[in-house]
Amino acid sequence: MSRPSTSTTSTSLGPRQIWGRVRVVLLILGLVVIGGVILATVRSTDHHGHLDPRSADPNGSRAVAEILKAQGVTLQVVTTLDEVTAATGGDSTLLVTTPDLLTGHQQSTLRQAMNTSDGRTVLVGAGRPSLDTLAPGVTADTSTSVTSREPACALPAAVSAGPVDIGGERYTTEATGATACYPGGGLATLVVLPAPEGGDTVLLGSPDILFNERLDQQGNASLALQLLGSRPHLVWYLPSLSDASATEGETPEGTTDGFLALVPSGWLWGTLQLALAAVLVAVWRGRRLGPLVTEPLPVAVRASEATEGRARLYRKGNARDRAATVLRTATRTRVAPLLGVAAQDAHAPETLLPVLSARLSGTTTDARDLLFGTAPADDAALIRLADQLDALEREVRTS
């Protein structure tokens, strides 16, 4: 008894074929991963040392901190709310770098510390999530771009500094004694709110005047030093996720619990990269590799069999109209060259029928109904139409 063959069929894929199909997809996925890592690295580098008085990065604030120290201002960097409440007082300035990231509990605690102190509090980029608690009576409008702006107010620090690079959050307020400076689109990007206890709160729309790379431009250094150096002690608050107070009380305003709250902000870039990779794969798979190559069919099908098969389909669907159209179109296509009519005019009755009438020396009425008539009413009429078309073609060939 012969041994059964274990060879693979012609349609099965070998290891080399599988690798040829998979390697491009793996390459694209690898490029997406590498691009994501590079993008994450670049983005993390951009935010490294942001507003940190110990950082010499372009977006750090070491330059203004060193100048303040040289002027005799003591600097204390804090990362927890307990340190803030312990360090603030009438002789201190409190700088809060990201007030919108504070939880509701942290904002309430910070507000209590501000109320009991007659010092100055500078809120950088405070928006809607924190204004109701930290600066009641002030509303934030849509942000604006950072550009050079004139003071347009009587605040001595702003008048002395002149134009500075500022923008970001824009504020409106009707608080008594408030001073609005550096308008953008009619709304202030710097607001000073006096406190009943004797201190004040400064709302700074954007942090750009504190950056190392912008400190020597316009009047940025002058305004930054006057806002932060009005008291002998400066408390620089950098909110941290490791602060135990962040887990107390309610969640940050404007946020929601659940899975989406855990999704990082970079998910959009990842989705765009995957979409771009999908488009590239589609373009690669859809490109033309060259002219079509004919291959021998496993089974030869005669033209007559294909014609009969199509005819059976027409009959099964009672598609006499389509069958008649096919017959008439084929006859016109074969007759037109015999009459000297161009191929593009073979199906135009105003061109074909006059030439056909002149060749057969007869009326074109029957020929019009035969070549451009309506659909047959039944199968007998369809067979009769086919016979008449054959007869017409033979007559044209013999004339």
LUMGUPA-930488 format. One record per residue (C-alpha): residue in one letter; z, x, y. Coordinates in Angstrom, 1 decimal, m for minus. Layout:
LUMGUPA-930488
@tordren: A	pz: Z	px: X	py: Y
...
This chain:
LUMGUPA-930488
@tordren: M	pz: 0.0	px: 0.0	py: 0.0
@tordren: S	pz: m1.0	px: 1.4	py: 3.3
@tordren: R	pz: 1.7	px: 2.3	py: 5.9
@tordren: P	pz: 1.7	px: 0.1	py: 9.0
@tordren: S	pz: 0.5	px: 1.8	py: 12.1
@tordren: T	pz: 3.2	px: 2.7	py: 14.6
@tordren: S	pz: 0.8	px: 3.7	py: 17.4
@tordren: T	pz: 1.2	px: 1.8	py: 20.7
@tordren: T	pz: m1.4	px: m0.6	py: 21.8
@tordren: S	pz: m3.9	px: 0.1	py: 24.6
@tordren: T	pz: m1.9	px: m2.2	py: 27.0
@tordren: S	pz: 1.5	px: m0.5	py: 26.5
@tordren: L	pz: 2.6	px: 2.0	py: 29.2
@tordren: G	pz: 3.5	px: 5.5	py: 28.3
@tordren: P	pz: 6.2	px: 7.6	py: 29.9
@tordren: R	pz: 3.7	px: 9.3	py: 32.2
@tordren: Q	pz: 2.3	px: 6.0	py: 33.4
@tordren: I	pz: 5.7	px: 4.6	py: 34.0
@tordren: W	pz: 6.7	px: 7.7	py: 36.0
@tordren: G	pz: 3.5	px: 7.4	py: 38.0
@tordren: R	pz: 4.4	px: 3.9	py: 39.1
@tordren: V	pz: 8.1	px: 4.4	py: 39.7
@tordren: R	pz: 8.1	px: 7.8	py: 41.5
@tordren: V	pz: 6.7	px: 6.4	py: 44.8
@tordren: V	pz: 9.3	px: 3.7	py: 44.9
@tordren: L	pz: 12.0	px: 6.2	py: 44.2
@tordren: L	pz: 10.6	px: 8.5	py: 46.9
@tordren: I	pz: 10.7	px: 5.7	py: 49.4
@tordren: L	pz: 14.2	px: 4.7	py: 48.4
@tordren: G	pz: 15.3	px: 8.4	py: 48.8
@tordren: L	pz: 13.7	px: 8.6	py: 52.2
@tordren: V	pz: 15.5	px: 5.4	py: 53.3
@tordren: V	pz: 18.8	px: 6.8	py: 52.1
@tordren: I	pz: 18.2	px: 10.1	py: 53.8
@tordren: G	pz: 17.2	px: 8.3	py: 57.0
@tordren: G	pz: 20.3	px: 6.1	py: 56.9
@tordren: V	pz: 22.5	px: 9.2	py: 56.5
@tordren: I	pz: 20.8	px: 11.0	py: 59.4
@tordren: L	pz: 21.0	px: 7.9	py: 61.6
@tordren: A	pz: 24.7	px: 7.4	py: 60.8
@tordren: T	pz: 25.3	px: 11.1	py: 61.5
@tordren: V	pz: 23.5	px: 10.8	py: 64.9
@tordren: R	pz: 25.3	px: 7.6	py: 65.8
@tordren: S	pz: 28.7	px: 9.1	py: 64.8
@tordren: T	pz: 27.9	px: 12.2	py: 66.8
@tordren: D	pz: 27.0	px: 10.1	py: 69.9
@tordren: H	pz: 30.4	px: 8.4	py: 69.8
@tordren: H	pz: 32.4	px: 11.5	py: 68.8
@tordren: G	pz: 35.1	px: 12.2	py: 71.5
@tordren: H	pz: 34.1	px: 9.1	py: 73.5
@tordren: L	pz: 36.4	px: 9.0	py: 76.6
@tordren: D	pz: 38.7	px: 11.5	py: 74.9
@tordren: P	pz: 40.4	px: 13.8	py: 77.5
@tordren: R	pz: 40.5	px: 16.5	py: 74.9
@tordren: S	pz: 36.7	px: 16.4	py: 74.2
@tordren: A	pz: 34.1	px: 18.6	py: 75.8
@tordren: D	pz: 31.2	px: 16.5	py: 74.4
@tordren: P	pz: 28.9	px: 14.8	py: 77.0
@tordren: N	pz: 30.7	px: 11.5	py: 76.5
@tordren: G	pz: 34.1	px: 13.1	py: 76.5
@tordren: S	pz: 36.4	px: 13.3	py: 79.5
@tordren: R	pz: 37.9	px: 16.7	py: 79.3
@tordren: A	pz: 36.5	px: 17.7	py: 82.7
@tordren: V	pz: 38.2	px: 15.0	py: 84.7
@tordren: A	pz: 41.5	px: 15.6	py: 82.7
@tordren: E	pz: 41.5	px: 19.3	py: 83.5
@tordren: I	pz: 40.9	px: 18.7	py: 87.2
@tordren: L	pz: 43.7	px: 16.2	py: 87.3
@tordren: K	pz: 46.0	px: 18.7	py: 85.6
@tordren: A	pz: 45.0	px: 21.3	py: 88.2
@tordren: Q	pz: 46.0	px: 18.9	py: 90.9
@tordren: G	pz: 49.5	px: 18.5	py: 89.4
@tordren: V	pz: 49.0	px: 15.2	py: 87.5
@tordren: T	pz: 50.7	px: 15.3	py: 84.1
@tordren: L	pz: 48.5	px: 13.9	py: 81.3
@tordren: Q	pz: 49.8	px: 12.2	py: 78.1
@tordren: V	pz: 47.4	px: 11.0	py: 75.5
@tordren: V	pz: 48.7	px: 8.1	py: 73.4
@tordren: T	pz: 47.2	px: 6.2	py: 70.5
@tordren: T	pz: 49.9	px: 3.5	py: 69.7
@tordren: L	pz: 51.2	px: 0.6	py: 71.7
@tordren: D	pz: 54.8	px: 1.8	py: 71.3
@tordren: E	pz: 53.9	px: 5.0	py: 73.1
@tordren: V	pz: 52.2	px: 3.1	py: 75.9
@tordren: T	pz: 55.3	px: 0.9	py: 76.6
@tordren: A	pz: 57.6	px: 3.9	py: 76.5
@tordren: A	pz: 55.4	px: 6.1	py: 78.8
@tordren: T	pz: 54.4	px: 3.6	py: 81.5
@tordren: G	pz: 56.4	px: 3.2	py: 84.7
@tordren: G	pz: 56.2	px: 3.0	py: 88.5
@tordren: D	pz: 55.1	px: 6.6	py: 88.8
@tordren: S	pz: 52.4	px: 6.4	py: 86.2
@tordren: T	pz: 48.8	px: 5.3	py: 85.8
@tordren: L	pz: 47.8	px: 3.7	py: 82.5
@tordren: L	pz: 44.1	px: 4.1	py: 81.4
@tordren: V	pz: 43.0	px: 1.8	py: 78.6
@tordren: T	pz: 39.7	px: 3.0	py: 77.3
@tordren: T	pz: 38.7	px: 0.0	py: 75.1
@tordren: P	pz: 40.8	px: m3.1	py: 75.9
@tordren: D	pz: 38.4	px: m5.5	py: 74.1
@tordren: L	pz: 39.3	px: m3.9	py: 70.8
@tordren: L	pz: 43.0	px: m4.7	py: 71.1
@tordren: T	pz: 44.3	px: m7.6	py: 69.1
@tordren: G	pz: 45.8	px: m10.7	py: 70.8
@tordren: H	pz: 49.3	px: m9.4	py: 70.0
@tordren: Q	pz: 48.6	px: m6.0	py: 71.4
@tordren: Q	pz: 47.1	px: m7.5	py: 74.6
@tordren: S	pz: 50.1	px: m9.7	py: 75.1
@tordren: T	pz: 52.5	px: m6.7	py: 74.6
@tordren: L	pz: 50.4	px: m4.6	py: 77.0
@tordren: R	pz: 50.4	px: m7.4	py: 79.6
@tordren: Q	pz: 54.2	px: m7.5	py: 79.5
@tordren: A	pz: 54.4	px: m3.8	py: 80.0
@tordren: M	pz: 52.0	px: m4.1	py: 83.0
@tordren: N	pz: 54.2	px: m6.9	py: 84.5
@tordren: T	pz: 57.4	px: m4.8	py: 84.3
@tordren: S	pz: 55.8	px: m1.7	py: 85.8
@tordren: D	pz: 54.8	px: m1.2	py: 89.4
@tordren: G	pz: 52.3	px: 1.5	py: 88.5
@tordren: R	pz: 48.5	px: 1.3	py: 88.2
@tordren: T	pz: 46.5	px: 0.1	py: 85.1
@tordren: V	pz: 42.8	px: 1.0	py: 84.7
@tordren: L	pz: 40.9	px: m1.2	py: 82.2
@tordren: V	pz: 37.6	px: 0.4	py: 81.3
@tordren: G	pz: 34.8	px: m2.1	py: 80.3
@tordren: A	pz: 37.1	px: m5.0	py: 79.9
@tordren: G	pz: 35.1	px: m8.1	py: 78.9
@tordren: R	pz: 35.8	px: m11.7	py: 78.0
@tordren: P	pz: 37.9	px: m10.9	py: 74.9
@tordren: S	pz: 40.6	px: m9.3	py: 77.0
@tordren: L	pz: 40.3	px: m10.5	py: 80.6
@tordren: D	pz: 42.2	px: m13.8	py: 80.0
@tordren: T	pz: 45.3	px: m11.9	py: 78.9
@tordren: L	pz: 45.1	px: m8.6	py: 80.8
@tordren: A	pz: 43.5	px: m9.8	py: 84.1
@tordren: P	pz: 44.1	px: m13.6	py: 84.5
@tordren: G	pz: 41.9	px: m15.2	py: 87.1
@tordren: V	pz: 39.0	px: m12.8	py: 86.5
@tordren: T	pz: 35.8	px: m13.8	py: 84.7
@tordren: A	pz: 33.1	px: m11.5	py: 83.2
@tordren: D	pz: 29.5	px: m12.2	py: 83.6
@tordren: T	pz: 26.5	px: m10.6	py: 81.8
@tordren: S	pz: 26.5	px: m6.9	py: 81.9
@tordren: T	pz: 24.1	px: m4.8	py: 84.0
@tordren: S	pz: 22.6	px: m1.3	py: 83.6
@tordren: V	pz: 24.4	px: 1.8	py: 84.8
@tordren: T	pz: 22.8	px: 3.1	py: 88.0
@tordren: S	pz: 23.7	px: 4.5	py: 91.4
@tordren: R	pz: 25.4	px: 1.8	py: 93.5
@tordren: E	pz: 26.9	px: 1.7	py: 97.0
@tordren: P	pz: 30.6	px: 0.7	py: 97.5
@tordren: A	pz: 29.9	px: m2.3	py: 99.8
@tordren: C	pz: 33.7	px: m2.8	py: 100.1
@tordren: A	pz: 36.6	px: m1.5	py: 102.2
@tordren: L	pz: 38.5	px: 0.1	py: 99.3
@tordren: P	pz: 39.5	px: 3.6	py: 100.6
@tordren: A	pz: 38.8	px: 5.3	py: 97.3
@tordren: A	pz: 35.3	px: 3.7	py: 97.1
@tordren: V	pz: 34.5	px: 4.4	py: 100.8
@tordren: S	pz: 35.5	px: 8.1	py: 100.3
@tordren: A	pz: 33.5	px: 8.5	py: 97.1
@tordren: G	pz: 30.3	px: 6.7	py: 98.3
@tordren: P	pz: 27.6	px: 5.9	py: 95.8
@tordren: V	pz: 28.6	px: 6.4	py: 92.1
@tordren: D	pz: 27.0	px: 5.8	py: 88.7
@tordren: I	pz: 28.4	px: 2.5	py: 87.6
@tordren: G	pz: 27.4	px: m0.8	py: 85.9
@tordren: G	pz: 28.4	px: m2.5	py: 82.7
@tordren: E	pz: 30.6	px: m5.5	py: 83.0
@tordren: R	pz: 30.4	px: m7.6	py: 86.2
@tordren: Y	pz: 33.3	px: m9.5	py: 87.5
@tordren: T	pz: 34.1	px: m12.5	py: 89.7
@tordren: T	pz: 37.6	px: m13.5	py: 90.9
@tordren: E	pz: 39.3	px: m15.6	py: 93.6
@tordren: A	pz: 42.6	px: m13.8	py: 93.2
@tordren: T	pz: 44.5	px: m13.2	py: 96.5
@tordren: G	pz: 44.1	px: m9.7	py: 97.8
@tordren: A	pz: 41.5	px: m8.7	py: 95.2
@tordren: T	pz: 38.9	px: m6.1	py: 96.3
@tordren: A	pz: 35.4	px: m6.2	py: 94.8
@tordren: C	pz: 33.2	px: m3.1	py: 95.0
@tordren: Y	pz: 29.9	px: m1.7	py: 93.8
@tordren: P	pz: 28.0	px: m5.0	py: 93.3
@tordren: G	pz: 25.3	px: m5.4	py: 90.8
@tordren: G	pz: 23.2	px: m8.5	py: 91.1
@tordren: G	pz: 25.8	px: m10.0	py: 93.5
@tordren: L	pz: 28.8	px: m9.4	py: 91.2
@tordren: A	pz: 31.3	px: m6.6	py: 91.4
@tordren: T	pz: 31.4	px: m3.8	py: 88.8
@tordren: L	pz: 34.8	px: m2.5	py: 90.1
@tordren: V	pz: 37.6	px: m4.8	py: 91.0
@tordren: V	pz: 41.1	px: m3.9	py: 92.2
@tordren: L	pz: 43.8	px: m6.6	py: 91.7
@tordren: P	pz: 47.2	px: m6.1	py: 93.4
@tordren: A	pz: 50.3	px: m7.0	py: 91.4
@tordren: P	pz: 53.3	px: m8.8	py: 92.8
@tordren: E	pz: 55.5	px: m6.0	py: 91.6
@tordren: G	pz: 53.7	px: m3.5	py: 93.8
@tordren: G	pz: 51.3	px: m1.9	py: 91.4
@tordren: D	pz: 47.7	px: m2.9	py: 90.8
@tordren: T	pz: 45.1	px: m3.4	py: 88.1
@tordren: V	pz: 41.6	px: m1.7	py: 88.3
@tordren: L	pz: 38.7	px: m3.2	py: 86.4
@tordren: L	pz: 36.1	px: m0.6	py: 85.8
@tordren: G	pz: 32.8	px: m2.1	py: 84.5
@tordren: S	pz: 31.6	px: 1.1	py: 82.8
@tordren: P	pz: 33.1	px: 4.4	py: 81.8
@tordren: D	pz: 30.3	px: 6.6	py: 83.1
@tordren: I	pz: 32.1	px: 8.1	py: 86.0
@tordren: L	pz: 34.6	px: 9.6	py: 83.5
@tordren: F	pz: 32.0	px: 11.3	py: 81.3
@tordren: N	pz: 31.7	px: 15.1	py: 81.3
@tordren: E	pz: 27.9	px: 14.9	py: 81.8
@tordren: R	pz: 28.1	px: 12.6	py: 84.8
@tordren: L	pz: 31.2	px: 13.9	py: 86.6
@tordren: D	pz: 29.3	px: 16.2	py: 88.9
@tordren: Q	pz: 26.8	px: 13.5	py: 90.0
@tordren: Q	pz: 27.0	px: 11.3	py: 93.0
@tordren: G	pz: 30.6	px: 10.5	py: 94.0
@tordren: N	pz: 31.7	px: 10.1	py: 90.4
@tordren: A	pz: 34.3	px: 12.8	py: 90.5
@tordren: S	pz: 35.8	px: 11.6	py: 93.7
@tordren: L	pz: 36.2	px: 8.0	py: 92.6
@tordren: A	pz: 37.5	px: 9.0	py: 89.1
@tordren: L	pz: 40.1	px: 11.4	py: 90.6
@tordren: Q	pz: 41.3	px: 8.9	py: 93.1
@tordren: L	pz: 41.6	px: 6.1	py: 90.6
@tordren: L	pz: 43.4	px: 8.2	py: 88.0
@tordren: G	pz: 45.3	px: 10.6	py: 90.2
@tordren: S	pz: 47.1	px: 8.2	py: 92.6
@tordren: R	pz: 50.3	px: 8.6	py: 90.5
@tordren: P	pz: 51.9	px: 11.9	py: 89.3
@tordren: H	pz: 51.7	px: 10.8	py: 85.6
@tordren: L	pz: 48.6	px: 9.6	py: 83.7
@tordren: V	pz: 48.9	px: 7.9	py: 80.4
@tordren: W	pz: 45.6	px: 8.0	py: 78.6
@tordren: Y	pz: 45.5	px: 5.2	py: 75.9
@tordren: L	pz: 43.0	px: 5.6	py: 73.1
@tordren: P	pz: 43.5	px: 2.6	py: 70.8
@tordren: S	pz: 43.6	px: 3.5	py: 67.1
@tordren: L	pz: 43.2	px: 1.6	py: 63.9
@tordren: S	pz: 46.2	px: 3.5	py: 62.5
@tordren: D	pz: 48.5	px: 1.8	py: 65.1
@tordren: A	pz: 50.9	px: m0.5	py: 63.2
@tordren: S	pz: 50.8	px: m3.0	py: 66.0
@tordren: A	pz: 47.2	px: m3.7	py: 65.2
@tordren: T	pz: 48.2	px: m5.6	py: 62.0
@tordren: E	pz: 50.8	px: m7.7	py: 63.7
@tordren: G	pz: 50.2	px: m11.2	py: 65.1
@tordren: E	pz: 46.7	px: m12.6	py: 65.4
@tordren: T	pz: 43.3	px: m11.0	py: 64.8
@tordren: P	pz: 41.3	px: m9.7	py: 67.8
@tordren: E	pz: 39.9	px: m12.4	py: 70.0
@tordren: G	pz: 36.2	px: m13.2	py: 69.4
@tordren: T	pz: 36.4	px: m12.0	py: 65.7
@tordren: T	pz: 36.5	px: m14.0	py: 62.5
@tordren: D	pz: 38.1	px: m13.3	py: 59.2
@tordren: G	pz: 36.0	px: m13.1	py: 56.0
@tordren: F	pz: 33.3	px: m11.0	py: 54.5
@tordren: L	pz: 31.2	px: m10.7	py: 57.7
@tordren: A	pz: 34.1	px: m9.2	py: 59.6
@tordren: L	pz: 34.1	px: m6.3	py: 57.1
@tordren: V	pz: 30.3	px: m5.6	py: 57.5
@tordren: P	pz: 29.8	px: m2.5	py: 59.8
@tordren: S	pz: 27.7	px: m2.8	py: 62.9
@tordren: G	pz: 25.0	px: m0.6	py: 61.4
@tordren: W	pz: 23.9	px: m3.2	py: 58.9
@tordren: L	pz: 21.0	px: m4.2	py: 61.2
@tordren: W	pz: 19.5	px: m0.7	py: 61.1
@tordren: G	pz: 19.8	px: m0.6	py: 57.4
@tordren: T	pz: 18.0	px: m4.0	py: 57.1
@tordren: L	pz: 15.2	px: m2.8	py: 59.4
@tordren: Q	pz: 14.8	px: 0.4	py: 57.3
@tordren: L	pz: 14.5	px: m1.7	py: 54.1
@tordren: A	pz: 11.9	px: m4.0	py: 55.8
@tordren: L	pz: 9.9	px: m1.0	py: 57.0
@tordren: A	pz: 10.0	px: 0.5	py: 53.5
@tordren: A	pz: 8.8	px: m2.9	py: 52.0
@tordren: V	pz: 5.9	px: m3.0	py: 54.5
@tordren: L	pz: 4.9	px: 0.6	py: 53.6
@tordren: V	pz: 5.0	px: m0.2	py: 49.9
@tordren: A	pz: 2.8	px: m3.3	py: 50.5
@tordren: V	pz: 0.3	px: m1.2	py: 52.5
@tordren: W	pz: 0.3	px: 1.5	py: 49.8
@tordren: R	pz: m0.2	px: m1.0	py: 47.0
@tordren: G	pz: m2.9	px: m3.0	py: 48.9
@tordren: R	pz: m5.1	px: m0.1	py: 50.0
@tordren: R	pz: m8.6	px: 0.3	py: 48.6
@tordren: L	pz: m8.9	px: 3.3	py: 46.3
@tordren: G	pz: m12.7	px: 3.3	py: 46.3
@tordren: P	pz: m15.6	px: 1.2	py: 44.9
@tordren: L	pz: m15.1	px: m1.0	py: 41.9
@tordren: V	pz: m15.8	px: 0.6	py: 38.5
@tordren: T	pz: m17.4	px: m1.6	py: 35.8
@tordren: E	pz: m15.8	px: m1.5	py: 32.4
@tordren: P	pz: m17.1	px: m2.8	py: 29.1
@tordren: L	pz: m15.7	px: m6.1	py: 28.2
@tordren: P	pz: m14.0	px: m6.5	py: 24.8
@tordren: V	pz: m16.1	px: m9.6	py: 24.1
@tordren: A	pz: m19.6	px: m10.2	py: 25.4
@tordren: V	pz: m20.1	px: m13.7	py: 26.8
@tordren: R	pz: m23.6	px: m15.0	py: 27.1
@tordren: A	pz: m24.7	px: m16.5	py: 30.4
@tordren: S	pz: m25.7	px: m19.7	py: 28.7
@tordren: E	pz: m22.2	px: m20.1	py: 27.3
@tordren: A	pz: m20.7	px: m19.6	py: 30.7
@tordren: T	pz: m23.1	px: m22.2	py: 32.2
@tordren: E	pz: m22.2	px: m24.7	py: 29.4
@tordren: G	pz: m18.5	px: m24.1	py: 29.9
@tordren: R	pz: m18.8	px: m24.8	py: 33.6
@tordren: A	pz: m20.9	px: m27.9	py: 32.9
@tordren: R	pz: m18.2	px: m29.2	py: 30.6
@tordren: L	pz: m15.6	px: m28.7	py: 33.2
@tordren: Y	pz: m17.7	px: m30.7	py: 35.7
@tordren: R	pz: m18.1	px: m33.4	py: 33.2
@tordren: K	pz: m14.5	px: m33.6	py: 32.3
@tordren: G	pz: m13.6	px: m33.9	py: 36.0
@tordren: N	pz: m16.4	px: m36.4	py: 36.8
@tordren: A	pz: m17.6	px: m33.9	py: 39.4
@tordren: R	pz: m21.2	px: m35.1	py: 39.5
@tordren: D	pz: m21.3	px: m34.4	py: 43.2
@tordren: R	pz: m20.4	px: m30.7	py: 42.7
@tordren: A	pz: m22.8	px: m30.4	py: 39.8
@tordren: A	pz: m25.6	px: m31.9	py: 41.8
@tordren: T	pz: m24.8	px: m29.6	py: 44.7
@tordren: V	pz: m25.0	px: m26.6	py: 42.4
@tordren: L	pz: m28.3	px: m27.7	py: 40.9
@tordren: R	pz: m29.9	px: m28.3	py: 44.4
@tordren: T	pz: m28.6	px: m25.1	py: 45.8
@tordren: A	pz: m30.0	px: m23.1	py: 42.9
@tordren: T	pz: m33.3	px: m24.8	py: 43.2
@tordren: R	pz: m33.6	px: m24.2	py: 47.0
@tordren: T	pz: m32.6	px: m20.6	py: 46.5
@tordren: R	pz: m35.4	px: m20.0	py: 43.9
@tordren: V	pz: m38.0	px: m22.1	py: 45.7
@tordren: A	pz: m37.6	px: m20.5	py: 49.2
@tordren: P	pz: m39.0	px: m17.1	py: 48.3
@tordren: L	pz: m42.0	px: m18.8	py: 46.7
@tordren: L	pz: m42.7	px: m20.6	py: 49.9
@tordren: G	pz: m42.2	px: m17.6	py: 52.1
@tordren: V	pz: m39.0	px: m18.9	py: 53.6
@tordren: A	pz: m36.2	px: m16.4	py: 54.4
@tordren: A	pz: m33.1	px: m16.6	py: 52.3
@tordren: Q	pz: m30.9	px: m17.6	py: 55.3
@tordren: D	pz: m33.2	px: m20.6	py: 55.9
@tordren: A	pz: m33.4	px: m21.8	py: 52.3
@tordren: H	pz: m30.7	px: m24.5	py: 52.9
@tordren: A	pz: m32.0	px: m25.7	py: 56.2
@tordren: P	pz: m34.1	px: m28.9	py: 55.7
@tordren: E	pz: m35.9	px: m28.5	py: 59.0
@tordren: T	pz: m37.2	px: m25.2	py: 57.9
@tordren: L	pz: m37.7	px: m25.6	py: 54.1
@tordren: L	pz: m39.2	px: m29.1	py: 53.9
@tordren: P	pz: m42.2	px: m28.7	py: 56.3
@tordren: V	pz: m43.3	px: m25.6	py: 54.3
@tordren: L	pz: m42.8	px: m27.3	py: 51.0
@tordren: S	pz: m44.8	px: m30.4	py: 52.2
@tordren: A	pz: m47.7	px: m28.1	py: 53.4
@tordren: R	pz: m47.7	px: m26.3	py: 50.0
@tordren: L	pz: m47.7	px: m29.5	py: 47.9
@tordren: S	pz: m49.9	px: m31.5	py: 50.5
@tordren: G	pz: m47.7	px: m34.6	py: 50.2
@tordren: T	pz: m44.9	px: m36.4	py: 51.9
@tordren: T	pz: m41.5	px: m34.8	py: 52.3
@tordren: T	pz: m39.6	px: m38.0	py: 51.7
@tordren: D	pz: m39.1	px: m37.5	py: 48.0
@tordren: A	pz: m38.5	px: m33.8	py: 48.4
@tordren: R	pz: m35.8	px: m34.5	py: 51.0
@tordren: D	pz: m34.0	px: m36.9	py: 48.7
@tordren: L	pz: m34.4	px: m34.5	py: 45.8
@tordren: L	pz: m33.2	px: m31.3	py: 47.5
@tordren: F	pz: m30.8	px: m32.8	py: 50.1
@tordren: G	pz: m29.9	px: m36.2	py: 48.8
@tordren: T	pz: m26.7	px: m37.9	py: 47.9
@tordren: A	pz: m24.6	px: m37.4	py: 44.8
@tordren: P	pz: m25.8	px: m39.2	py: 41.6
@tordren: A	pz: m24.1	px: m42.4	py: 40.7
@tordren: D	pz: m23.7	px: m41.7	py: 37.0
@tordren: D	pz: m24.5	px: m39.1	py: 34.3
@tordren: A	pz: m28.0	px: m40.5	py: 33.6
@tordren: A	pz: m28.9	px: m40.1	py: 37.3
@tordren: L	pz: m27.6	px: m36.5	py: 37.2
@tordren: I	pz: m29.8	px: m35.7	py: 34.2
@tordren: R	pz: m32.7	px: m37.3	py: 35.9
@tordren: L	pz: m32.1	px: m35.2	py: 39.0
@tordren: A	pz: m32.0	px: m32.0	py: 37.0
@tordren: D	pz: m35.4	px: m32.9	py: 35.4
@tordren: Q	pz: m36.9	px: m33.7	py: 38.7
@tordren: L	pz: m35.7	px: m30.4	py: 40.2
@tordren: D	pz: m37.2	px: m28.5	py: 37.3
@tordren: A	pz: m40.5	px: m30.3	py: 37.8
@tordren: L	pz: m40.5	px: m29.6	py: 41.5
@tordren: E	pz: m39.9	px: m25.9	py: 40.9
@tordren: R	pz: m42.7	px: m25.7	py: 38.3
@tordren: E	pz: m45.1	px: m27.4	py: 40.7
@tordren: V	pz: m44.3	px: m24.9	py: 43.4
@tordren: R	pz: m44.8	px: m22.0	py: 41.1
@tordren: T	pz: m48.2	px: m23.3	py: 39.9
@tordren: S	pz: m49.5	px: m24.4	py: 43.3
